[in-house]
């Protein structure tokens, strides 16, 4: 049924087994999407056309009806292009590119926070060299308060606030690789606060 190329003898289309494996993979992806909360689902690049099907699948609890609705969701998902499905998989995958970038950004912010607390003004000068639009006074005050909290064994309110401030400053550019691009983006992101 697949047909062969008369010149090369190769099959023209993928096998039925391959099509079935791909369909089952999309079905598994659909099951993962149905299991997510609305907040988690909002963070994913799921097309608006699939959201009603996901909600409907959640609503149905009878076993066979739920299975049938899940199959219908998978059918709707197979109509989407491969890039869309791959973007959803990547966002769901804890080892995906998006997750790695997010974790790397978090570690970078934490490293700056610890460096600011440990090294003081030298680290602040280095931070301001990389991000000239940063609010020097506010960051210095948060560092001072964080050190004070540590010495007095108080709850880490300023420590957390310093993290939030640094995260806004460092990740506002959106580009993690190029320092020049992130510096320009950081000026725009911090100036709008």
Backbone as a ProteinNet text record, in pm:
[ID]
protein_1_A
[PRIMARY]
XXXXXXXXXXXXXXXXXXXXXXXXXXXXXXXXXXXXXXXXXXXXXXXXXXXXXXXXXXXXXXXXXXXXXXXXXXXXXXXXXXXXXXXXXXXXXXXXXXXXXXXXXXXXXXXXXXXXXXXXXXXXXXXXXXXXXXXXXXXXXXXXXXXXXXXXXXXXXXXXXXXXXXXXXXXXXXXXXXXXXXXXXXXXXXXXX
[TERTIARY]
82.2	0	85.9	206.2	290.6	345.1	374.9	431.6	582.3	643.5	788.6	826.1	940	996.7	1046	998.6	1037.2	1187.8	1254.6	1396.8	1485.1	1459.5	1547.9	1496.5	1368.7	1312	1281.7	1304	1277.6	1128.1	1085.7	946.3	921.8	804	771	724.2	670.4	612.7	663.2	642	683.1	591.4	641.1	565.6	448.5	356.4	242.8	290.3	393	447.4	504.7	575.4	631.5	520	416.7	303	236.8	224.5	163.2	249.4	382.3	471.2	459	453	439.6	305.8	198.7	66.6	63.1	125.6	130	214.1	317.3	398.9	317.3	236.9	151.1	43.9	-7.4	-105.5	-44.1	79.9	148.6	168.8	200.1	214.7	80.8	-26.5	-159.6	-193	-155.5	-179.7	-104.5	17.7	94.8	27.9	-23.6	-88.2	-215.8	-291.9	-416.1	-386.1	-273.4	-237.9	-189.8	-157.9	-107.2	-219.1	-182.8	-278.3	-288.6	-387.4	-403	-282	-224.6	-107.5	11.9	32.4	143	119.5	-3.5	-37.7	-18.3	-43.1	-28.1	117.5	210.3	352.3	403.2	324.8	367.4	317.4	386.7	343.9	235.6	125.2	15.6	-74.6	-106.3	-195.6	-333.9	-394.2	-527.3	-631.6	-615.1	-713.3	-716.3	-608.4	-604.2	-656.2	-658.7	-698.5	-839.5	-940.4	-1074.3	-1076.5	-998.8	-994.2	-927.2	-825.6	-757.2	-851.2	-924	-1019.3	-1130.5	-1179.6	-1286.3	-1237.2	-1115.3	-1058.5	-1044.2	-1010	-1001.3	-1138.3	-1239.4	-1373.5	-1433.1	-1402	-1460.4	-1382.7	-1455.1	-1388.6	-1418.6	-1525.7	-1556.8	-1444	-1398.6	-1276.6	-1278.5	-1377.3	-1380.9	-1403.1	-1490.5	-1515.5	-1390	-1318.3	-1194.7	-1090.2	-1081.3	-986.7	-1021.2	-1149.2	-1194.5	-1165	-1188.9	-1162.1	-1011.4	-932.1	-786.6	-738.4	-798.2	-764.1	-801.5	-915.8	-957	-860.4	-815.1	-715.3	-587.2	-543.9	-422.6	-440.9	-559.6	-588.2	-576.2	-629.7	-620.2	-474.4	-398.3	-257.3	-176.6	-211.1	-138	-160.9	-265.7	-290.8	-199.2	-140.3	-46.2	85.7	162.7	291.4	392.5	495.8	595.1	668.5	690.9	762.7	684.4	553.2	468.9	476.1	463.5	469.5	607.6	711.8	847.4	870	812.7	824.8	755	640.1	568.6	650.8	705.6	788.3	908	971.9	1090.1	1055.8	942.6	901.6	865.1	810	775	896.6	993.7	1110	1199.6	1222.7	1306.1	1451	1486.7	1622.5	1627.1	1518.2	1511.8	1592.7	1604.4	1682.6	1627.3	1495.4	1435.4	1463.1	1450.7	1476.4	1623.5	1711.9	1855.8	1889	1831.4	1856.7	1804.8	1686.9	1628	1712.6	1759.1	1842.6	1976.5	2033.1	2160.2	2145	2034.3	2010.1	1994	1924.8	1906.7	2042.2	2126.9	2259.2	2344.8	2332.7	2408.6	2365.7	2235.4	2183.8	2229.1	2220.4	2263.8	2412.9	2492	2636.3	2664.4	2591.2	2610	2570.2	2461.4	2415.5	2521.7	2574.2	2677.2	2804.1	2838	2958	2942.1	2824.5	2799.2	2808.8	2757.1	2760.2	2901.9	2975.5	3110.6	3214.4	3208.2	3313.1	3278.7	3152.8	3113	3127.1	3197.1	3204.5	3275.7	3372.5	3442.7	3346.3	3262	3163.4	3056.8	3020	2921.3	2975.7	3102.9	3163.8	3163.6	3192.7	3191.1	3049.3	2951	2812	2770.9	2811.1	2774.8	2847.7	2965.9	3034.2	2954.6	2898.9	2820	2680.3	2623.7	2486.9	2485.8	2524.7	2538.8	2407.6	2295.3	2167.9	2117.6	2192.3	2150.3	2145.2	2054.3	2038.4	2140.3	2252.6	2364	2320.6	2248.2	2209.2	2119.8	2021	1925.8	1996	2082.2	2153.2	2247.1	2318.2	2409.7	2332.1	2214.1	2131.6	2084.2	2043.5	1998.5	2112.6	2232.7	2348.8	2376.9	2375.3	2399.1	2295.3	2168.5	2061.2	2074	2117.2	2135.1	2244.4	2353.4	2462.9	2416.1	2339.8	2287.1	2194	2109.7	2018.8	2095.9	2201.9	2282.8	2346.2	2401.9	2470.9	2374	2252.1	2153.6	2060.3	2082.1	1996.8	1850	1826.5	1689.5	1639.3	1509.7	1456.1	1517.3	1542.8	1617.1	1531.5	1466.1	1382.1	1464.6	1566	1649.1	1728.9	1768.1	1841	1757	1628.4	1536.6	1510.5	1495.2	1472.1	1593	1711.7	1833.4	1831.4	1790.5	1779.9	1682.4	1563.8	1463.6	1516.6	1583.6	1639.1	1744.8	1832.8	1937.4	1878.4	1776	1712.5	1651.9	1583.5	1527.9	1637.4	1744.5	1854.9	1925.2	1956.1	2037.4	1955.9	1834.1	1756	1663.7	1660.2	1568.1	1601.8	1729.3	1769.5	1719.1	1693.2	1643.5	1753.4	1871.1	1981.7	2084.1	2107.6	2199.5	2342	2357.5	2488.1	2572.5	2514.4	2593.5	2585.5	2701.7	2703.4	2655	2694.2	2654.9	2504	2445.3	2300.7	2226.7	2278.1	2208.4	2224.7	2338.3	2354.9	2255.6	2237.3	2142	2000.7	1964.3	1832.1	1811	1918.1	1904.2	1876	1937.3	1911.7	1764.2	1708.5	1567.2	1480.3	1514	1430.5	1432.8	1547.2	1556	1498.5	1517.4	1468.7	1316.9	1248.9	1102.9	1040.4	1119.9	1063	1009.5
-119.8	0	125.1	117.4	234.8	275.5	181.9	211	223.5	197.6	207	300.6	360.8	444	350	367.9	272.8	273.6	385.9	394.1	335.4	374.8	332.3	210.6	183.1	70.9	101.8	226.7	265.4	290.6	271.9	299.2	449.8	490	631.5	694.9	618	673.6	591.8	645.1	571.1	450.3	352	229.2	251.1	156.7	164.9	156.9	77.2	65.4	198.9	267	397.9	498.3	497.2	587.8	560.3	432.9	396.9	444.1	428.1	474.4	625.2	698.1	843.8	882.7	813	842.1	813.4	704.1	671.6	772.7	825.8	928.9	1056.6	1093.5	1211.4	1185.7	1063.3	1028.5	1042.9	998.6	1014.6	1160.8	1241.4	1385.5	1445.8	1400.2	1447.3	1411.2	1290.2	1248.7	1338.6	1375.6	1465.1	1602	1651.9	1783.3	1781.6	1674	1663.2	1658.1	1599.8	1585.4	1716.8	1817.2	1943.4	2031.7	2120.2	2219.3	2332.3	2418.6	2532.4	2624.5	2644	2731	2672.6	2541.8	2477.5	2480.3	2460.4	2459.7	2597.5	2702.2	2838.8	2871.1	2803	2828.1	2760.1	2669.2	2593.2	2659.1	2636.9	2694.8	2610.4	2587.2	2507.4	2598.7	2560	2642.2	2655.9	2770.1	2797	2695.3	2642.6	2548.5	2416.5	2383.5	2257.8	2270.7	2391.1	2409.9	2359.6	2385.8	2331.5	2177.9	2113.9	1967.7	1914.4	1984	1942.3	1956.3	2067.9	2089.1	1984.1	1954.2	1855.5	1717.9	1685.2	1556.1	1547.8	1658.8	1661	1642.2	1701.6	1700.4	1560.3	1481.5	1347.6	1250.1	1180.8	1090.7	943.7	913	773.1	715.9	597	540.4	537.2	472.9	457.6	592.7	674.5	806.4	893.9	883.6	960.4	914.3	784.5	728.4	773.9	775.3	818.9	967.7	1048.6	1192.2	1217.8	1138.8	1151.4	1117.5	1015.1	979.6	1093	1157.4	1271.1	1388.7	1412.3	1516.8	1487.1	1361.4	1323.3	1344.7	1316.8	1339	1487.2	1571.7	1716.4	1763	1701.9	1739.6	1698.8	1585.5	1541.1	1634.3	1713.1	1811.7	1933.1	1951.5	2062.1	2028	2131	2105	2048.4	1986.1	1918.7	2015.8	2139.8	2238.1	2270.4	2280.5	2310.7	2197.9	2074.8	1960.1	1948	1977	1969	2077.6	2196.5	2303.9	2264.7	2198.7	2153	2045.7	1951.4	1846	1905.8	2002.2	2063.5	2136.7	2206.3	2279.1	2182.4	2066.8	1967.8	1891.7	1874.2	1792.7	1866.2	1806.8	1871.7	1879	1801.7	1806.2	1881.9	1950	2022.2	2151	2211.7	2334.8	2447.4	2462.5	2571.6	2553.2	2429.9	2403.1	2425.8	2385.1	2406.3	2554.1	2632.1	2777.3	2840.2	2796.3	2850.7	2817.3	2694.7	2653.3	2726.4	2742.4	2813.7	2958.9	3021.4	3160.1	3169.4	3072.9	3071.2	3058.4	2969.6	2952.7	3078.3	3144.1	3267.2	3375.6	3387.5	3486.5	3451.9	3324.9	3284.1	3309.8	3285.3	3309	3458.6	3543.5	3688.2	3729.5	3674.3	3709.6	3672.8	3551.1	3508.4	3591.3	3623.2	3703.7	3842.7	3902.2	4034.8	4032.8	3927	3918.7	3892.5	3806.9	3770.5	3878.1	3935.8	4027.7	4175.1	4206.7	4345.4	4438.1	4550.8	4656.6	4613.7	4523.5	4477.5	4403.6	4319.4	4246.6	4341.6	4440.6	4538.9	4617.7	4653.4	4724.1	4637.1	4506.7	4415.3	4400.3	4393.1	4383.2	4507.9	4623.5	4749	4764.7	4704.9	4705.9	4628	4514.4	4431.2	4489.1	4550.5	4602.4	4746.7	4841.6	4979.5	5045.8	4992.8	5054.7	5009.7	4924.5	4873.5	4986.3	4972.4	5070.3	5038	5109.1	5083.8	5092	5195	5217.7	5106.3	5069.9	4967.5	4832.2	4795.3	4667.8	4669.1	4779.6	4789.9	4775.7	4838.3	4829.9	4686.3	4618.3	4479.3	4388.1	4412.9	4333.7	4356.2	4483	4515.5	4448.4	4455.7	4393.5	4241.1	4181.8	4036.5	3991.5	4066.3	4033.6	4047.7	4153.4	4175.7	4061.5	4016.7	3905.3	3778.4	3753.9	3633.8	3639.2	3754.1	3763.5	3755.8	3802.6	3802.6	3681.8	3589.5	3470.8	3508.7	3609.3	3653.3	3586.1	3589	3534.3	3608.3	3535.7	3593.6	3677.3	3779.1	3861.9	3941.6	4013.3	4093	4001.6	3886.2	3787.9	3746.4	3721.5	3684.6	3803.6	3920.3	4040.9	4069.9	4046.2	4063.6	3966.7	3843.8	3746.3	3794.5	3841.8	3889.5	4007	4098.7	4216.2	4175	4084	4037.5	3958.3	3877.8	3801.4	3894.5	3998.7	4096.3	4163	4196	4265.5	4176.6	4054.8	3966.4	3901.2	3859.9	3787.8	3877	4004.5	4092.5	4102.5	4083.7	4096.2	3983.4	3864.5	3752.4	3674.8	3733.8	3663.9	3629	3499.9	3455.8	3441.5	3434.9	3403.3	3526.3	3627	3742	3850.4	3888.7	3989.4	4123.4	4160.1	4290.3	4298.1	4190.7	4191.3	4195.5	4123.8	4123.7	4256.9	4323.7	4454.4	4554.2	4552.7	4645.1	4613.7	4484.7	4445	4477.2	4466.6	4494.5	4641.4	4728.1	4870.5	4898.9	4835.8	4857.7	4798.9	4675.4	4606.5	4674.4	4726.6	4788.7	4928.5	4998.1	5134.9	5144.3	5031.6	5036.4	5012.5	4974.2	4946.6	5068.3
0	0	0	59.1	69.8	-64.4	-146.3	-277.2	-269.4	-383.3	-392.6	-505.7	-490.6	-596.1	-705.5	-829.7	-935.2	-965.2	-945.7	-978.1	-868	-741.8	-632.5	-557.9	-565.1	-492.7	-346.4	-303.3	-164.5	-145.4	-21.3	10.8	7.4	-39.1	-53.2	76.2	166.5	289.1	407.5	527.6	646	665	735.1	754.8	850.2	849.1	940.5	1084.8	1108.4	1244.3	1291	1200.1	1234.3	1261.1	1177.8	1199.4	1333.7	1369.5	1497.7	1614.4	1605.1	1712.3	1731.1	1620.4	1629.3	1689.8	1652.7	1708.1	1858.2	1900.6	2043.2	2120.8	2058.5	2123.2	2145	2045.3	2059	2164.3	2171.3	2273.9	2413.6	2430.4	2558.8	2594.5	2493.5	2516.5	2559.1	2497.8	2535.8	2679.2	2721.8	2859.9	2957.5	2922.1	3008.9	3018.2	2905.5	2906.5	2990.7	2982.7	3059.2	3208.7	3246.1	3387.6	3449.9	3368.3	3420.7	3475.4	3566.5	3615.8	3514.1	3532	3441	3445.2	3564	3577.1	3502.5	3514.6	3443.8	3293.1	3253.9	3111.6	3049.3	3127.3	3075.6	3043.8	3108	3084.1	2956.9	2901.9	2784.8	2656.5	2546	2417.8	2350.2	2420.6	2367.5	2284.5	2160.2	2077.8	2141.6	2121.2	2178.5	2131.6	2011.4	1957.4	2035.3	2104.1	2179.8	2322.4	2375.2	2515.1	2547	2461.7	2493.7	2497.3	2410.5	2409.2	2535.7	2583	2705.7	2825	2831	2941.6	2939	2819	2805.5	2850.2	2816.5	2856.4	3008.7	3071.4	3218.1	3282.3	3220.4	3276.6	3277.3	3174.8	3161.9	3250.1	3337.9	3430.8	3404.3	3331.3	3300.7	3214.7	3250.1	3191.7	3038.6	2980.3	2834.6	2766.3	2822.9	2764.3	2772.5	2883.9	2899.4	2796.9	2779.6	2682	2540.2	2508.3	2376.3	2355.3	2458.4	2448.6	2436.6	2505.5	2496.1	2355.2	2294.9	2156.7	2061.9	2088.4	2005.2	2022.1	2144.7	2169.3	2091.8	2094.2	2020.9	1870.9	1821.3	1678.8	1645.1	1732.9	1710.8	1719.3	1810	1824.3	1701.4	1639.6	1520.4	1403.5	1408	1302.1	1313.3	1432.1	1451.4	1382.5	1350.2	1285.7	1385.9	1332.5	1416.7	1508.5	1463.4	1545.2	1671.8	1660.5	1775.9	1878.3	1830.9	1922.3	1985.6	1907.4	1962.1	2067.4	2046.4	2145.2	2275.9	2265.3	2384.6	2457	2381.2	2441.8	2513	2448.2	2507.2	2635.9	2635.6	2755.9	2869.1	2834.6	2936.1	2987.1	2901	2934.8	3032.5	3148	3247.9	3204.3	3102.9	3050.5	2918.5	2882.3	2756.4	2759.6	2643.4	2630.9	2717.1	2717.9	2795.7	2944.7	2991.8	3133.7	3167.5	3077.5	3102.2	3108.1	3017.4	3018.9	3146.9	3190.6	3312.5	3435.4	3442.5	3555.5	3552	3432.4	3420.4	3464	3426	3467.2	3618.4	3677.8	3822.5	3893.8	3843.2	3904.5	3889.3	3775	3752.8	3852.2	3874.1	3969.2	4111.2	4147.9	4282.1	4302.5	4198.2	4208.5	4229.5	4157.2	4176.5	4318	4368.5	4503.2	4605.9	4597.7	4693	4677.3	4553.2	4529.4	4588.8	4572.7	4629.2	4781.4	4843	4989.2	5038.5	4969.2	5013.3	4982	4860.7	4816.7	4836.9	4851	4877.9	4758.9	4779.7	4679.5	4551.6	4559.3	4439.2	4346.5	4403.9	4324.1	4270.6	4350.7	4305	4186.2	4188.8	4077	3951.4	3966.4	3852.3	3796.4	3885.4	3841.5	3764.4	3814.8	3747.9	3614.8	3601.3	3471.5	3368.3	3410.6	3319.9	3296.8	3399.6	3391.7	3443.5	3359.2	3406.1	3449.9	3408.8	3445	3582.4	3649.1	3779.5	3882.6	3976.9	4084.4	4194.5	4192.9	4284.1	4430.5	4465.1	4604.3	4656.5	4573.2	4616.1	4635.7	4542.7	4552.7	4672.9	4693.3	4807.5	4939.2	4946	5066.8	5090.3	4982.8	4996.6	5040.7	4988.8	5030.3	5178.4	5220.4	5361.2	5451.5	5411.5	5490.7	5493.3	5382.2	5376.4	5472	5474.9	5566.8	5711.6	5738	5872.5	5914	5821.2	5850.6	5885.8	5812.8	5840	5978.3	6011.5	6140.5	6258	6238.6	6347.6	6344.1	6248.2	6231.6	6214.9	6134	6106.2	5978.1	5953.8	5827.9	5707.8	5597.9	5485	5390.2	5439.6	5355.1	5254	5299.1	5208.1	5114.4	5162.9	5082.9	4962.3	4985.8	4877.4	4785.4	4845.1	4765.2	4675.7	4726.8	4646.6	4528.8	4551.7	4442.8	4336.9	4378.4	4282.4	4201.2	4269.4	4200.9	4098.6	4136.9	4045.8	3929.6	3957.3	3849.3	3746.4	3792	3698.5	3617.3	3683.5	3618.1	3515.9	3553.1	3468.8	3357.9	3385.9	3285	3203.5	3229.2	3156.6	3009.4	2972.2	2832.8	2746.6	2806.1	2729.6	2659.8	2640.8	2576.8	2683.4	2700	2803.7	2751.3	2618.1	2563.4	2536.1	2472.6	2432.3	2538.4	2593.5	2698.8	2648.7	2525.3	2472.4	2453.9	2399.8	2378.7	2511.5	2612.1	2740.4	2811.7	2793.3	2856.5	2800.5	2665.3	2606.1	2652.9	2658.3	2703.6	2850.1	2931.1	3073	3097.4	3017.1	3034.7	3010.9	2906.5	2877.6	2985	3031.1	3129.7	3265.1	3309.4	3441.4	3438	3326	3316.7	3320	3283.3	3279.1	3415.1	3517.9	3650.6	3716.5
[MASK]
+++++++++++++++++++++++++++++++++++++++++++++++++++++++++++++++++++++++++++++++++++++++++++++++++++++++++++++++++++++++++++++++++++++++++++++++++++++++++++++++++++++++++++++++++++++++++++++++++

